[in-house]
């Protein structure tokens, strides 16, 4: 059950550097629970790519502490999108309610969960391949727990 005052997560997605959606999870009961078709996923990834380029042009100074990963978020009236991109080009997206705070640590934990499911798993297909059903189920459980804990603390 949702804690009183806790923020709600809508979707979590993982894209590889080629823009292929490797993982797609929507929390039950959200308007975004329906899976995106290929065109919508491509538009989402393309929008994020363009936004990243725009942010890079506006950034007055490079941050030497943040060379390997990038975290940013943006908000609309309907949702807040939290984005983390690794040096390898893997993009993690978490859509939440608009009032959610920064979820940098939660996105880092998502990346760790992804790494454990693939890089440290000798039978996994690799970080650029679609996860198996069992790996996807394990990752879904971890993603839900991380998001629930992070949003409860807000």
Secondary structure, DSSP 8 states (H G I E B T S, - for coil): ---TT---EEEEEEE-TT--EEEEEE-TT-TT-S---HHHHHHHHHHHHHHHHHHHHH-SS--GGGSS-EEEEEE-SS-EEEEEE-TT--EEEEEE-TT----HHHHHHHHHHHHHHHTT-TTS--TTS---HHHHHHHHHHHHHHHHHHHHT-
